[in-house]
Amino acid sequence: MQATINRMPRFCLCVFLATLLLLNNLPNPQASQGARKTPGADARPTGKVVNGVYRNPSFGFACKVPFGWVDRTADMREEGSAEGKEAAKSLVLLAVFERPPEATGNTINSAIVIAAEKTSEYSGLKTAADYFGPITELATAKGLKVINEPYDFPVDAKRLVRGDFSKPRGSLTMVQSSLVILEKGYAVSFTFIGGSEDEVNGLVGNLKLAGEKGASLSHK
């Protein structure tokens, strides 16, 4: 049974901001503004995309970004920083979309959103599975259906916890999988959105974790 968490994880809001943008084709209100640098950002566990691969040395992982996808990381950080001090407790590490979230299309707009939040902000948070209480609550409130309850999911040498969701979009179905790991005092989440379970599983395959060496992994 998942522990009771006292407040909604801020990273959930970041992840489901992305979900809502995809569900509603809403323009990102920050997209037209220059990204403001969050105070102290340089000291935080961010990474960067080099040659199509996002690498994060702080948490030891790498994630391949599909060619041609749109990077909205700075925009989503801007959304989070709007609430002041709360922004210091969480961080969007990566937010990339197959096409701009405000652009319409006849397919599901696939996405990868990676975020981190300090576990010290939550009493009762002892395992990665505990983090899925608020995730599931917010997902179902937005009309997503649970496909799979949280379960152990290995990625390379690490064991994460994964939960799967879906929502009909006319004749299409949006599928979302979130993976969570507790690392260095943070809950790190990896959320993948696509038009089918096979597509999402393919995106999950872009994630590589191998301890401290994960950030230098190469992708072919």
Secondary structure by P-SEA (a helix, b strand, c coil): cccccccccaaaaaaaaaaaaaacccccccccccccccccccccbbbbbcccbbbbccccbbbbcccccccaaaaaaaaaaccccccccccccbbbbcccccccccccccbbbbbccccccccccccccccaaaaaaaaaaacccccccbbbbbcccbbbbbbbbccccccbbbbbbbbbbbccccbbbbbbbcccaaaaaaaaaacccccccccccccc
